Amino acid sequence: MNSQPEHRGESGATAVEYAVLIAMVAAVIFVVIAVLGTKVIPLYELTF
C-alpha cells in the first residue's frame, strides 16, 4: 500500500501556468509600448 500521494500531471499544470504568465506579461508590454509609443514618437521627429 502506497501512502504517499501521486504527483502525476503536476509538471503539465506548471507549464500551463508559466505559459499564461508569459502571455500576460507580453500583453502588458504590448499595451505599454502602444500607449507610450504614441507619446515618444514626436520626440524623435524634432527638426533643427
N, C-alpha and C positions, 0 to 999 in steps of 0.2 A: 504494500500500500504506500502510495507516494503522498506525503503530507504537504509538500511544497506546491504552491500554485504554479501553473504553467504560464509562461510569458510569451506565448505564441502570437505573432502578428503585431507585437508592440513596436518593432522597428518600422513596420509599414505605416503605422499611425504617426510615428515621429516624422517620417519622411513627408507625409501629407501636411503635418503641422508646419514643418520648415518651408514647404512649397507655398503654403498660404501666407506665412510670414514674409517670405521674399516677395510675393506678389503684392502684398500690402505696402511694403517699403518701396517697391518700384512705382506703385500708384502715387504714393506721397511725393516721391522725387519728381515724377512726371507733372503733377499738379503744381508743385513749387516752381519748376522750370517754366511751365506755361504761364503762370501768374507773373513771376519776376522777369521773365524774358521780354514781355511787352514793355516793362519799365526800364530795362537795361539797354535795349537796342538803341534808343535815342542817344545814349551816352557815346556810342561808337560812331554816330553819324554827325559828330561835330565837325564843322568846316572851319578852316583857318584862313 
